[in-house]
Amino acid sequence: MSEPAVDFPENRDAIRAALIEWYEADHREYPWRETDDPYAILVSEVMSQQTQLDRVVDAWADFLDRWPTVADLASADRADVVAFWSAHSLGYNNRAKYLHEAANQVCEEYDGEFPESSEELSELMGVGPYTANAVASFAFNNGDAVVDTNVKRVLYRAFSIPDEDAAFEDAATTLMPGGESRVWNNAIMELGGVACEKTPACDEAGCPWREWCDAYQTGDFTAPDVPTQPSFEGSRRQMRGRVIGALKEHDRLAVDDLGPKVRVDYAPAGEYGREWLRSLLKDLSEDGLVETSQQDEKTVVRLQR
């Protein structure tokens, strides 16, 4: 596996384990996550394109009640499939046509058994690379790392991955543990959909990557799909980032030695002095990022271990 163009934290195994443990402990319950039937998963993936997942649940169940197997769908009248799609407000009726055609391909070209590789799945009508990889991952556990908008946002914020498709692909591939595409892709998409949304909910969702996340440490939660925050320069989140950066470089610093590295105008008794800095350190301490101790009558700060 190639190394990414950016530096990840050294303890990648801990990063992987933390995410999987978080996902397996508690995640949104969607019925297609409880099956490895490629037909049911394909239906969910096609329905979920540009449609909120909560709206898909009932439509997915109704669809499988009416056409429970790929053979049932293949033998159905295409007009009935399109009418179902329209009646359930799933949008883009051509997706219903493509799904019906794909069912016919599976029955006619693969004797009713879904191909297992992303490459072969991509040959099915209306099944692009993303959907093919999703079915390979969730049905057969042999897919590649998924890279959608949510995953890009997570990688950009957590590890400062450049906003470039190749960089995201490289980073996602490097992070995914081998042979675990089913749980990993579900987990990282869940992270982007629950904890790392456009408006982040790091603490509320118990994000498992807070201790490694660049955005959480700096307070800068911009992302490719989130506009840059114009007030970052001189903001409290910028100062938090400077504290973290200084302590990464120097291991530990007395408060009055740390101050000038955070603000050039730091003065112990000034507006941006000890009281201001201690308030900043208190926030970082409560977030589990730094710790303070007394040494030789001085307050010394270090990154929490």
C-alpha positions in Angstrom: 0.0 0.0 0.0 1.4 3.3 -1.0 2.1 6.1 1.5 0.0 9.2 1.3 1.4 12.6 0.2 0.6 13.9 3.7 1.8 12.8 7.1 -0.7 10.8 9.2 -0.3 10.4 13.0 2.0 7.5 13.6 -0.5 5.4 15.5 -2.8 4.6 12.6 -3.9 1.3 14.2 -5.3 3.3 17.1 -7.1 5.7 14.7 -8.6 2.7 12.8 -9.6 0.9 16.0 -11.2 4.0 17.5 -13.4 4.6 14.5 -14.6 1.0 14.2 -15.2 0.7 18.0 -17.2 4.0 17.9 -19.3 2.8 15.0 -20.0 -0.7 16.3 -21.0 0.7 19.7 -23.7 2.9 18.3 -24.8 3.9 14.8 -27.9 4.9 13.0 -30.0 1.8 12.3 -30.8 1.4 8.6 -32.1 -2.0 7.4 -29.7 -2.3 4.5 -26.9 -2.3 7.0 -28.3 -5.5 8.4 -28.0 -7.5 5.2 -25.3 -8.6 2.8 -27.7 -9.3 0.0 -26.2 -7.5 -3.1 -29.7 -6.9 -4.6 -31.1 -5.3 -1.5 -27.9 -3.2 -1.1 -28.0 -2.1 -4.8 -31.6 -1.0 -4.4 -30.7 1.1 -1.3 -27.7 2.7 -3.0 -29.7 3.7 -6.1 -32.5 5.1 -3.9 -30.1 7.0 -1.7 -28.6 9.0 -4.6 -29.5 12.6 -3.7 -32.2 11.4 -1.3 -32.1 11.7 2.5 -31.6 8.3 4.0 -34.5 8.6 6.4 -36.8 9.0 3.4 -35.4 5.9 1.8 -36.3 3.5 4.6 -40.0 3.0 3.8 -39.6 3.1 0.1 -36.8 0.5 0.2 -39.0 -1.8 2.4 -42.0 -1.4 0.1 -39.8 -2.0 -3.0 -38.5 -5.3 -1.6 -41.9 -6.3 -0.5 -43.1 -6.0 -4.1 -40.0 -7.3 -5.8 -38.1 -9.4 -3.2 -35.5 -10.8 -5.5 -33.5 -9.7 -8.5 -35.4 -12.2 -10.6 -38.7 -10.6 -9.5 -37.6 -7.2 -10.5 -36.2 -8.4 -13.8 -39.6 -10.0 -14.7 -41.6 -6.9 -13.7 -43.1 -4.5 -16.1 -40.8 -1.5 -16.4 -43.7 0.9 -16.3 -44.7 -0.5 -12.9 -41.2 0.1 -11.5 -41.1 3.6 -12.8 -44.6 4.3 -11.4 -43.4 3.0 -8.0 -40.4 5.3 -8.1 -42.6 8.3 -8.9 -45.2 7.5 -6.3 -42.5 7.4 -3.6 -41.0 10.7 -4.7 -37.6 9.2 -5.3 -36.8 11.5 -8.2 -35.0 10.9 -11.4 -37.2 8.2 -12.8 -34.4 7.1 -15.2 -32.8 5.5 -12.1 -35.8 3.2 -11.9 -35.3 2.2 -15.5 -31.6 1.6 -15.0 -32.2 -0.5 -11.9 -34.7 -2.6 -13.9 -32.2 -3.1 -16.7 -29.5 -4.0 -14.3 -31.7 -6.7 -12.8 -32.2 -8.1 -16.3 -28.4 -8.1 -16.8 -27.8 -10.0 -13.6 -30.4 -12.6 -14.6 -29.3 -12.9 -18.2 -25.6 -12.4 -18.1 -24.7 -13.8 -14.6 -27.4 -16.5 -14.2 -29.1 -14.5 -11.4 -25.9 -14.2 -9.3 -24.5 -10.8 -8.7 -20.8 -10.3 -9.8 -18.6 -9.6 -6.8 -16.0 -7.2 -8.0 -16.3 -3.5 -8.4 -15.1 -3.8 -12.0 -17.9 -6.2 -13.0 -20.5 -4.5 -11.0 -19.7 -1.3 -12.9 -20.8 -3.1 -16.1 -24.4 -3.1 -14.9 -26.7 -0.4 -16.3 -26.7 2.8 -14.2 -24.1 1.5 -11.8 -21.2 3.9 -11.6 -17.9 3.4 -9.8 -19.2 4.7 -6.5 -22.3 2.5 -6.4 -20.2 -0.5 -7.7 -17.7 0.0 -4.9 -20.5 0.4 -2.3 -22.1 -2.9 -3.3 -18.7 -4.7 -3.4 -18.0 -3.3 0.1 -21.3 -3.9 1.8 -22.3 -7.1 0.1 -19.0 -8.9 -0.4 -16.5 -7.0 1.9 -14.1 -6.6 -1.0 -14.4 -3.0 -2.0 -12.1 -0.1 -2.0 -12.1 2.8 0.4 -15.2 5.0 -0.3 -14.6 8.6 -1.0 -17.8 10.7 -1.0 -18.5 14.3 0.1 -18.8 13.3 3.7 -15.5 11.3 3.7 -13.7 14.2 2.0 -14.9 16.5 4.7 -13.7 14.2 7.5 -10.3 13.7 5.9 -9.8 17.4 5.2 -10.7 18.4 8.7 -9.1 15.6 10.6 -5.8 15.2 8.8 -5.5 18.4 6.6 -5.7 16.4 3.4 -5.4 18.7 0.4 -8.6 19.4 -1.5 -7.6 17.2 -4.4 -9.3 14.0 -5.5 -6.1 12.1 -5.8 -5.0 13.1 -2.3 -8.4 12.1 -0.9 -8.3 8.7 -2.7 -4.7 8.1 -1.4 -5.5 9.1 2.1 -8.7 7.0 2.3 -7.0 4.0 0.9 -4.1 4.3 3.3 -6.4 4.5 6.3 -8.8 1.7 5.5 -7.7 -1.6 7.1 -7.3 -4.5 4.7 -10.2 -6.8 4.2 -12.6 -4.6 6.3 -14.3 -2.5 3.6 -17.8 -3.3 4.9 -17.4 -2.0 8.4 -14.8 0.7 7.6 -16.8 2.4 4.8 -19.9 2.3 6.9 -18.0 3.8 9.8 -16.3 6.6 8.1 -19.5 7.6 6.3 -21.3 7.5 9.6 -18.7 9.8 11.1 -19.2 12.3 8.3 -23.0 12.1 8.6 -23.3 12.2 12.4 -20.2 13.9 14.0 -18.5 15.8 11.1 -21.4 17.3 9.3 -21.1 20.8 7.8 -21.9 22.0 11.3 -19.7 19.7 13.4 -21.0 17.9 16.5 -17.7 16.6 17.8 -18.4 16.4 21.5 -22.2 15.7 21.2 -21.5 12.7 18.9 -18.5 11.6 20.8 -16.2 11.8 17.7 -13.5 9.1 18.1 -10.9 11.1 16.3 -10.9 14.2 18.5 -7.4 13.6 19.9 -5.9 13.4 16.4 -8.2 15.9 14.5 -6.5 19.1 13.3 -9.9 20.9 13.1 -10.8 20.0 16.6 -7.5 21.2 17.9 -7.6 24.5 16.1 -11.3 25.2 16.0 -11.2 25.7 12.2 -13.9 23.5 10.7 -13.8 24.7 7.1 -13.9 22.0 4.5 -14.3 21.6 0.7 -18.1 21.9 1.1 -18.1 24.4 3.9 -17.2 28.1 3.2 -14.1 29.4 4.7 -14.8 31.2 8.0 -13.7 34.9 7.4 -13.2 35.6 11.1 -10.4 33.0 11.6 -7.5 35.5 11.6 -7.1 36.6 15.2 -9.9 34.3 16.4 -9.9 32.2 19.5 -9.7 29.0 17.4 -6.6 30.4 15.7 -5.0 31.0 19.1 -5.9 27.4 20.2 -4.1 26.1 17.2 -1.0 28.2 18.0 -1.0 26.8 21.5 -1.1 23.2 20.2 1.5 24.0 17.6 3.9 25.5 20.1 3.5 22.6 22.5 4.1 20.1 19.7 7.4 21.9 18.9 8.6 22.5 22.5 6.9 19.6 24.4 6.3 21.8 27.5 6.5 25.5 28.2 5.9 27.9 31.1 2.9 30.1 30.6 4.9 33.2 30.1 7.2 31.4 27.6 4.2 30.1 25.8 2.4 33.4 25.6 4.6 35.2 23.0 4.4 32.1 20.8 0.7 32.5 20.7 0.5 36.3 20.4 3.4 38.6 19.6 1.7 41.2 21.7 1.5 39.0 24.8 2.2 40.8 28.0 1.7 39.1 31.4 -0.4 41.9 32.8 -1.8 43.1 29.5 -5.2 42.6 27.7 -3.7 39.5 26.1 -1.7 38.3 29.1 -1.8 35.6 31.7 -5.5 35.8 32.5 -6.4 35.6 28.8 -4.0 32.7 28.1 -5.1 30.8 31.2 -8.7 31.1 29.9 -7.6 29.6 26.6 -5.7 26.8 28.3 -8.7 26.1 30.5 -10.8 25.5 27.4 -8.1 23.2 25.9 -7.8 21.3 29.1 -11.5 20.7 29.3 -11.3 19.4 25.7 -8.6 16.9 26.9 -5.9 18.5 24.7 -3.5 20.1 27.3 -2.6 19.7 30.9 -0.9 22.1 33.4 1.3 21.5 36.4 3.3 23.6 38.9 7.1 23.4 38.6 9.5 25.8 40.5 6.5 28.1 41.2 5.7 28.3 37.6 2.7 27.0 35.7 3.9 24.7 33.0 1.8 23.5 30.0 2.1 20.4 27.9 0.0 18.4 25.5 -2.1 15.8 27.3 -0.9 12.3 26.9 
